[in-house]
């Protein structure tokens, strides 16, 4: 199992996810236990999240796949 967590912006249209990766499960659980608002959750790797990468970054869902927004052109990003 990969050690990654995710945080959503809460929008239905134009949803963006932040992914944070950890080297081990202990570091991930320490981070999760230290949060006070439960915004971050463990990446379930099921359903729509099955294709979500474990690499840290900001992702947007388009065309049936998750894309790192850092690598997208601004004109494409405006329509996601």
N, CA, C and O atoms as CSV, one atom per row, in Angstrom:
chain,resi,resn,atom,element,x,y,z
A,1,UNK,N,N,0.833,-1.187,0.000
A,1,UNK,CA,C,0.000,0.000,0.000
A,1,UNK,C,C,0.874,1.245,0.000
A,1,UNK,O,O,1.863,1.323,0.728
A,2,UNK,N,N,0.510,2.182,-0.796
A,2,UNK,CA,C,1.222,3.454,-0.841
A,2,UNK,C,C,0.750,4.325,0.304
A,2,UNK,O,O,-0.375,4.176,0.782
A,3,UNK,N,N,1.592,5.219,0.738
A,3,UNK,CA,C,1.279,6.102,1.859
A,3,UNK,C,C,1.002,7.500,1.329
A,3,UNK,O,O,1.903,8.333,1.244
A,4,UNK,N,N,-0.254,7.748,0.974
A,4,UNK,CA,C,-0.618,9.072,0.494
A,4,UNK,C,C,-1.975,9.467,1.056
A,4,UNK,O,O,-2.827,8.622,1.331
A,5,UNK,N,N,-2.152,10.766,1.218
A,5,UNK,CA,C,-3.409,11.314,1.695
A,5,UNK,C,C,-3.855,12.376,0.706
A,5,UNK,O,O,-3.060,12.859,-0.101
A,6,UNK,N,N,-5.139,12.738,0.772
A,6,UNK,CA,C,-5.660,13.724,-0.163
A,6,UNK,C,C,-6.584,14.699,0.547
A,6,UNK,O,O,-7.123,14.421,1.618
A,7,UNK,N,N,-6.747,15.859,-0.095
A,7,UNK,CA,C,-7.608,16.914,0.421
A,7,UNK,C,C,-8.333,17.522,-0.772
A,7,UNK,O,O,-7.692,17.899,-1.753
A,8,UNK,N,N,-9.651,17.624,-0.707
A,8,UNK,CA,C,-10.458,18.131,-1.812
A,8,UNK,C,C,-10.812,19.597,-1.579
A,8,UNK,O,O,-10.851,20.069,-0.443
A,9,UNK,N,N,-11.073,20.320,-2.694
A,9,UNK,CA,C,-11.523,21.701,-2.550
A,9,UNK,C,C,-13.026,21.766,-2.309
A,9,UNK,O,O,-13.558,22.846,-2.049
A,10,UNK,N,N,-13.728,20.626,-2.389
A,10,UNK,CA,C,-15.144,20.562,-2.047
A,10,UNK,C,C,-16.102,20.925,-3.158
A,10,UNK,O,O,-17.311,20.946,-2.926
A,11,UNK,N,N,-15.622,21.210,-4.350
A,11,UNK,CA,C,-16.499,21.558,-5.459
A,11,UNK,C,C,-16.878,20.299,-6.233
A,11,UNK,O,O,-16.077,19.374,-6.366
A,12,UNK,N,N,-18.115,20.278,-6.743
A,12,UNK,CA,C,-18.535,19.162,-7.572
A,12,UNK,C,C,-17.976,19.356,-8.979
A,12,UNK,O,O,-17.386,18.437,-9.548
A,13,UNK,N,N,-18.160,20.543,-9.537
A,13,UNK,CA,C,-17.594,20.848,-10.853
A,13,UNK,C,C,-16.261,21.547,-10.647
A,13,UNK,O,O,-16.165,22.514,-9.892
A,14,UNK,N,N,-15.258,21.064,-11.308
A,14,UNK,CA,C,-13.937,21.664,-11.161
A,14,UNK,C,C,-13.233,21.222,-9.901
A,14,UNK,O,O,-12.467,21.980,-9.305
A,15,UNK,N,N,-13.496,19.986,-9.494
A,15,UNK,CA,C,-12.862,19.501,-8.270
A,15,UNK,C,C,-11.356,19.412,-8.448
A,15,UNK,O,O,-10.861,18.932,-9.468
A,16,UNK,N,N,-10.649,19.874,-7.456
A,16,UNK,CA,C,-9.185,19.785,-7.417
A,16,UNK,C,C,-8.796,19.046,-6.149
A,16,UNK,O,O,-9.405,19.233,-5.096
A,17,UNK,N,N,-7.794,18.219,-6.257
A,17,UNK,CA,C,-7.307,17.478,-5.102
A,17,UNK,C,C,-5.850,17.802,-4.852
A,17,UNK,O,O,-5.063,17.950,-5.787
A,18,UNK,N,N,-5.505,17.909,-3.600
A,18,UNK,CA,C,-4.110,18.023,-3.204
A,18,UNK,C,C,-3.713,16.658,-2.659
A,18,UNK,O,O,-4.417,16.089,-1.825
A,19,UNK,N,N,-2.589,16.137,-3.130
A,19,UNK,CA,C,-2.093,14.842,-2.675
A,19,UNK,C,C,-0.771,15.064,-1.960
A,19,UNK,O,O,0.090,15.803,-2.439
A,20,UNK,N,N,-0.618,14.427,-0.829
A,20,UNK,CA,C,0.618,14.507,-0.052
A,20,UNK,C,C,1.103,13.082,0.182
A,20,UNK,O,O,0.346,12.239,0.662
A,21,UNK,N,N,2.356,12.812,-0.151
A,21,UNK,CA,C,2.932,11.474,-0.018
A,21,UNK,C,C,3.888,11.408,1.162
A,21,UNK,O,O,4.508,12.404,1.534
A,22,UNK,N,N,3.996,10.230,1.741
A,22,UNK,CA,C,4.877,9.995,2.871
A,22,UNK,C,C,5.719,8.759,2.606
A,22,UNK,O,O,5.297,7.854,1.886
A,23,UNK,N,N,6.913,8.724,3.190
A,23,UNK,CA,C,7.804,7.574,3.012
A,23,UNK,C,C,7.306,6.345,3.753
A,23,UNK,O,O,7.529,5.218,3.311
A,24,UNK,N,N,6.630,6.556,4.881
A,24,UNK,CA,C,6.139,5.418,5.646
A,24,UNK,C,C,4.786,5.749,6.274
A,24,UNK,O,O,4.384,6.911,6.336
A,25,UNK,N,N,4.102,4.723,6.733
A,25,UNK,CA,C,2.772,4.884,7.312
A,25,UNK,C,C,2.816,5.651,8.637
A,25,UNK,O,O,1.862,6.352,8.974
A,26,UNK,N,N,3.906,5.526,9.385
A,26,UNK,CA,C,4.005,6.234,10.670
A,26,UNK,C,C,3.963,7.744,10.473
A,26,UNK,O,O,3.257,8.445,11.197
A,27,UNK,N,N,4.711,8.247,9.503
A,27,UNK,CA,C,4.709,9.676,9.221
A,27,UNK,C,C,3.350,10.164,8.767
A,27,UNK,O,O,2.912,11.249,9.149
A,28,UNK,N,N,2.681,9.360,7.947
A,28,UNK,CA,C,1.351,9.727,7.459
A,28,UNK,C,C,0.359,9.804,8.620
A,28,UNK,O,O,-0.414,10.758,8.710
A,29,UNK,N,N,0.373,8.813,9.503
A,29,UNK,CA,C,-0.579,8.805,10.609
A,29,UNK,C,C,-0.276,9.886,11.640
A,29,UNK,O,O,-1.199,10.405,12.268
A,30,UNK,N,N,0.983,10.234,11.829
A,30,UNK,CA,C,1.315,11.358,12.718
A,30,UNK,C,C,0.754,12.655,12.164
A,30,UNK,O,O,0.219,13.470,12.915
A,31,UNK,N,N,0.871,12.857,10.848
A,31,UNK,CA,C,0.323,14.055,10.214
A,31,UNK,C,C,-1.199,14.081,10.355
A,31,UNK,O,O,-1.769,15.114,10.706
A,32,UNK,N,N,-1.860,12.951,10.085
A,32,UNK,CA,C,-3.321,12.891,10.184
A,32,UNK,C,C,-3.803,13.111,11.609
A,32,UNK,O,O,-4.818,13.775,11.818
A,33,UNK,N,N,-3.106,12.575,12.578
A,33,UNK,CA,C,-3.512,12.731,13.977
A,33,UNK,C,C,-3.274,14.146,14.481
A,33,UNK,O,O,-3.939,14.574,15.424
A,34,UNK,N,N,-2.351,14.879,13.887
A,34,UNK,CA,C,-2.042,16.235,14.336
A,34,UNK,C,C,-3.008,17.280,13.780
A,34,UNK,O,O,-3.068,18.395,14.298
A,35,UNK,N,N,-3.761,16.941,12.739
A,35,UNK,CA,C,-4.676,17.930,12.162
A,35,UNK,C,C,-5.870,18.151,13.077
A,35,UNK,O,O,-6.295,17.245,13.794
A,36,UNK,N,N,-6.402,19.360,13.043
A,36,UNK,CA,C,-7.515,19.669,13.943
A,36,UNK,C,C,-8.856,19.798,13.224
A,36,UNK,O,O,-9.881,19.994,13.877
A,37,UNK,N,N,-8.872,19.693,11.884
A,37,UNK,CA,C,-10.124,19.892,11.164
A,37,UNK,C,C,-10.494,18.730,10.248
A,37,UNK,O,O,-11.529,18.793,9.583
A,38,UNK,N,N,-9.696,17.683,10.190
A,38,UNK,CA,C,-9.966,16.487,9.389
A,38,UNK,C,C,-10.177,16.772,7.903
A,38,UNK,O,O,-10.963,16.080,7.256
A,39,UNK,N,N,-9.498,17.771,7.352
A,39,UNK,CA,C,-9.574,18.045,5.916
A,39,UNK,C,C,-8.870,16.965,5.105
A,39,UNK,O,O,-9.317,16.621,4.011
A,40,UNK,N,N,-7.788,16.436,5.623
A,40,UNK,CA,C,-7.014,15.416,4.916
A,40,UNK,C,C,-7.560,14.047,5.253
A,40,UNK,O,O,-7.956,13.786,6.389
A,41,UNK,N,N,-7.580,13.151,4.237
A,41,UNK,CA,C,-8.008,11.773,4.473
A,41,UNK,C,C,-7.128,10.823,3.665
A,41,UNK,O,O,-6.490,11.229,2.694
A,42,UNK,N,N,-7.101,9.577,4.068
A,42,UNK,CA,C,-6.285,8.573,3.393
A,42,UNK,C,C,-6.841,8.347,1.996
A,42,UNK,O,O,-8.055,8.263,1.810
A,43,UNK,N,N,-5.959,8.252,1.023
A,43,UNK,CA,C,-6.336,8.022,-0.366
A,43,UNK,C,C,-6.907,6.611,-0.486
A,43,UNK,O,O,-6.169,5.642,-0.306
A,44,UNK,N,N,-8.226,6.464,-0.790
A,44,UNK,CA,C,-8.848,5.143,-0.782
A,44,UNK,C,C,-8.470,4.245,-1.961
A,44,UNK,O,O,-8.611,3.026,-1.864
A,45,UNK,N,N,-7.999,4.810,-3.062
A,45,UNK,CA,C,-7.635,4.049,-4.254
A,45,UNK,C,C,-8.781,3.149,-4.713
A,45,UNK,O,O,-8.559,1.993,-5.072
A,46,UNK,N,N,-10.011,3.681,-4.704
A,46,UNK,CA,C,-11.181,2.947,-5.174
A,46,UNK,C,C,-12.084,3.906,-5.939
A,46,UNK,O,O,-12.086,5.109,-5.678
A,47,UNK,N,N,-12.846,3.373,-6.877
A,47,UNK,CA,C,-13.766,4.188,-7.654
A,47,UNK,C,C,-13.035,5.218,-8.494
A,47,UNK,O,O,-12.093,4.884,-9.212
A,48,UNK,N,N,-13.464,6.465,-8.408
A,48,UNK,CA,C,-12.857,7.542,-9.190
A,48,UNK,C,C,-11.420,7.822,-8.752
A,48,UNK,O,O,-10.629,8.362,-9.525
A,49,UNK,N,N,-11.087,7.462,-7.534
A,49,UNK,CA,C,-9.750,7.715,-7.010
A,49,UNK,C,C,-8.755,6.598,-7.335
A,49,UNK,O,O,-7.588,6.685,-6.955
A,50,UNK,N,N,-9.204,5.550,-8.035
A,50,UNK,CA,C,-8.323,4.424,-8.349
A,50,UNK,C,C,-7.140,4.858,-9.212
A,50,UNK,O,O,-6.051,4.297,-9.092
A,51,UNK,N,N,-7.344,5.852,-10.080
A,51,UNK,CA,C,-6.265,6.302,-10.964
A,51,UNK,C,C,-5.504,7.506,-10.415
A,51,UNK,O,O,-4.620,8.037,-11.087
A,52,UNK,N,N,-5.839,7.940,-9.204
A,52,UNK,CA,C,-5.165,9.098,-8.611
A,52,UNK,C,C,-3.723,8.747,-8.272
A,52,UNK,O,O,-3.480,7.785,-7.544
A,53,UNK,N,N,-2.768,9.506,-8.785
A,53,UNK,CA,C,-1.357,9.207,-8.489
A,53,UNK,C,C,-1.025,9.401,-7.014
A,53,UNK,O,O,-1.713,10.129,-6.298
A,54,UNK,N,N,0.034,8.741,-6.577
A,54,UNK,CA,C,0.486,8.877,-5.190
A,54,UNK,C,C,1.520,9.986,-5.051
A,54,UNK,O,O,1.916,10.312,-3.931
A,55,UNK,N,N,1.964,10.569,-6.148
A,55,UNK,CA,C,2.967,11.620,-6.105
A,55,UNK,C,C,2.328,12.913,-5.576
A,55,UNK,O,O,1.212,13.260,-5.962
A,56,UNK,N,N,3.034,13.614,-4.702
A,56,UNK,CA,C,2.514,14.859,-4.141
A,56,UNK,C,C,2.273,15.882,-5.236
A,56,UNK,O,O,3.054,15.990,-6.181
A,57,UNK,N,N,1.177,16.638,-5.103
A,57,UNK,CA,C,0.867,17.695,-6.062
A,57,UNK,C,C,-0.604,18.042,-6.061
A,57,UNK,O,O,-1.377,17.514,-5.262
A,58,UNK,N,N,-0.994,18.944,-6.972
A,58,UNK,CA,C,-2.383,19.361,-7.144
A,58,UNK,C,C,-2.902,18.720,-8.427
A,58,UNK,O,O,-2.254,18.793,-9.471
A,59,UNK,N,N,-4.076,18.090,-8.344
A,59,UNK,CA,C,-4.619,17.343,-9.469
A,59,UNK,C,C,-6.041,17.787,-9.789
A,59,UNK,O,O,-6.796,18.178,-8.900
A,60,UNK,N,N,-6.399,17.721,-11.085
A,60,UNK,CA,C,-7.749,18.000,-11.561
A,60,UNK,C,C,-8.206,16.803,-12.382
A,60,UNK,O,O,-7.397,16.151,-13.042
A,61,UNK,N,N,-9.510,16.516,-12.341
A,61,UNK,CA,C,-10.066,15.369,-13.062
A,61,UNK,C,C,-10.642,15.836,-14.381
A,61,UNK,O,O,-11.499,16.720,-14.407
A,62,UNK,N,N,-10.180,15.252,-15.480
A,62,UNK,CA,C,-10.695,15.604,-16.809
A,62,UNK,C,C,-10.469,14.446,-17.760
A,62,UNK,O,O,-9.417,13.807,-17.738
A,63,UNK,N,N,-11.456,14.182,-18.592
A,63,UNK,CA,C,-11.317,13.134,-19.596
A,63,UNK,C,C,-11.122,11.747,-19.018
A,63,UNK,O,O,-10.470,10.909,-19.642
A,64,UNK,N,N,-11.668,11.485,-17.845
A,64,UNK,CA,C,-11.570,10.172,-17.227
A,64,UNK,C,C,-10.252,9.881,-16.538
A,64,UNK,O,O,-9.980,8.735,-16.180
A,65,UNK,N,N,-9.420,10.913,-16.344
A,65,UNK,CA,C,-8.129,10.712,-15.687
A,65,UNK,C,C,-7.766,11.933,-14.856
A,65,UNK,O,O,-8.258,13.035,-15.098
A,66,UNK,N,N,-6.901,11.721,-13.878
A,66,UNK,CA,C,-6.390,12.813,-13.049
A,66,UNK,C,C,-5.148,13.391,-13.708
A,66,UNK,O,O,-4.284,12.649,-14.176
A,67,UNK,N,N,-5.058,14.718,-13.746
A,67,UNK,CA,C,-3.926,15.403,-14.352
A,67,UNK,C,C,-3.302,16.354,-13.340
A,67,UNK,O,O,-4.009,17.067,-12.627
A,68,UNK,N,N,-1.974,16.360,-13.282
A,68,UNK,CA,C,-1.273,17.307,-12.422
A,68,UNK,C,C,-1.425,18.682,-13.049
A,68,UNK,O,O,-1.033,18.881,-14.199
A,69,UNK,N,N,-1.992,19.639,-12.309
A,69,UNK,CA,C,-2.276,20.948,-12.897
A,69,UNK,C,C,-1.011,21.746,-13.177
A,69,UNK,O,O,-1.044,22.719,-13.930
A,70,UNK,N,N,0.097,21.342,-12.579
A,70,UNK,CA,C,1.356,22.026,-12.846
A,70,UNK,C,C,1.781,21.848,-14.300
A,70,UNK,O,O,2.427,22.727,-14.870
A,71,UNK,N,N,1.419,20.714,-14.901
A,71,UNK,CA,C,1.818,20.422,-16.270
A,71,UNK,C,C,0.801,20.832,-17.319
A,71,UNK,O,O,1.028,20.605,-18.507
A,72,UNK,N,N,-0.330,21.438,-16.912
A,72,UNK,CA,C,-1.364,21.821,-17.870
A,72,UNK,C,C,-1.213,23.273,-18.305
A,72,UNK,O,O,-0.768,24.127,-17.538
A,73,UNK,N,N,-1.589,23.530,-19.544
A,73,UNK,CA,C,-1.603,24.889,-20.071
A,73,UNK,C,C,-2.720,25.678,-19.386
A,73,UNK,O,O,-3.747,25.099,-19.029
A,74,UNK,N,N,-2.543,26.966,-19.198
A,74,UNK,CA,C,-3.544,27.791,-18.505
A,74,UNK,C,C,-4.881,27.826,-19.232
A,74,UNK,O,O,-5.925,27.914,-18.585
A,75,UNK,N,N,-4.876,27.759,-20.575
A,75,UNK,CA,C,-6.138,27.773,-21.322
A,75,UNK,C,C,-6.914,26.482,-21.085
A,75,UNK,O,O,-8.144,26.510,-21.044
A,76,UNK,N,N,-6.242,25.378,-20.932
A,76,UNK,CA,C,-6.905,24.097,-20.632
A,76,UNK,C,C,-7.388,24.091,-19.197
A,76,UNK,O,O,-8.493,23.633,-18.908
A,77,UNK,N,N,-6.572,24.592,-18.312
A,77,UNK,CA,C,-6.896,24.609,-16.889
A,77,UNK,C,C,-8.135,25.458,-16.609
A,77,UNK,O,O,-8.885,25.159,-15.679
A,78,UNK,N,N,-8.357,26.494,-17.383
A,78,UNK,CA,C,-9.520,27.362,-17.181
A,78,UNK,C,C,-10.833,26.623,-17.444
A,78,UNK,O,O,-11.874,27.029,-16.928
A,79,UNK,N,N,-10.805,25.567,-18.222
A,79,UNK,CA,C,-12.023,24.839,-18.562
A,79,UNK,C,C,-12.234,23.586,-17.720
A,79,UNK,O,O,-13.188,22.845,-17.957
A,80,UNK,N,N,-11.393,23.341,-16.774
A,80,UNK,CA,C,-11.563,22.172,-15.906
A,80,UNK,C,C,-12.337,22.525,-14.662
A,80,UNK,O,O,-12.574,21.662,-13.817
